[in-house]
């Protein structure tokens, strides 16, 4: 009985450690995801701005005559 309780205690300690590690890793991954989403938003904004400038430039070019 004493040995079984010891084994159970060890397994519980391992479970707590793994749970703690996974919680920290999950937090870290959430931060990375938030950063990636923010970075993606910035890139999309820059791309939209470049597209608008390019479209404006294309409209200002004279049409090609053949």
C-alpha positions as CSV (number, residue, x, y, z in Angstrom):
1,X,0.0,0.0,0.0
2,X,2.8,2.4,0.9
3,X,4.6,1.6,-2.3
4,X,1.5,2.2,-4.3
5,X,1.0,5.6,-2.7
6,X,4.6,6.4,-3.4
7,X,4.2,5.4,-7.1
8,X,1.0,7.5,-7.3
9,X,2.7,10.5,-5.7
10,X,5.6,10.2,-8.2
11,X,3.2,10.0,-11.1
12,X,1.2,13.0,-9.8
13,X,4.5,15.0,-9.5
14,X,5.3,14.1,-13.1
15,X,1.8,15.1,-14.2
16,X,2.1,18.5,-12.4
17,X,5.5,19.1,-14.0
18,X,4.3,18.2,-17.5
19,X,1.2,20.3,-17.1
20,X,3.3,23.3,-15.9
21,X,5.7,22.9,-18.8
22,X,2.8,22.6,-21.3
23,X,1.1,25.7,-19.8
24,X,4.3,27.7,-20.2
25,X,4.8,26.4,-23.8
26,X,1.2,27.2,-24.6
27,X,1.7,30.8,-23.3
28,X,4.8,31.2,-25.4
29,X,3.1,29.9,-28.5
30,X,0.2,32.3,-28.0
31,X,2.6,35.1,-27.8
32,X,4.4,33.9,-31.0
33,X,1.0,33.6,-32.7
34,X,0.0,37.1,-31.7
35,X,3.3,38.5,-33.0
36,X,2.9,36.6,-36.3
37,X,-0.6,37.9,-36.7
38,X,0.5,41.4,-36.0
39,X,3.4,41.1,-38.4
40,X,1.1,39.6,-41.1
41,X,-1.2,42.6,-40.6
42,X,1.6,45.0,-41.1
43,X,2.8,43.2,-44.2
44,X,-0.7,43.2,-45.6
45,X,-1.0,46.9,-45.0
46,X,2.3,47.6,-46.7
47,X,1.2,45.4,-49.6
48,X,-2.1,47.2,-50.0
49,X,-0.2,50.5,-50.0
50,X,2.2,49.4,-52.6
51,X,-0.6,48.0,-54.7
52,X,-2.5,51.3,-54.5
53,X,0.7,53.3,-55.5
54,X,1.4,50.9,-58.4
55,X,-2.2,51.2,-59.6
56,X,-2.0,55.0,-59.4
57,X,1.3,55.0,-61.3
58,X,-0.1,52.7,-64.0
59,X,-3.1,55.0,-64.5
60,X,-0.7,58.0,-65.0
61,X,1.3,56.2,-67.7
62,X,0.3,57.2,-71.3
63,X,-1.5,54.4,-73.2
64,X,0.6,52.5,-75.6
65,X,-0.2,53.2,-79.3
66,X,0.4,50.6,-81.9
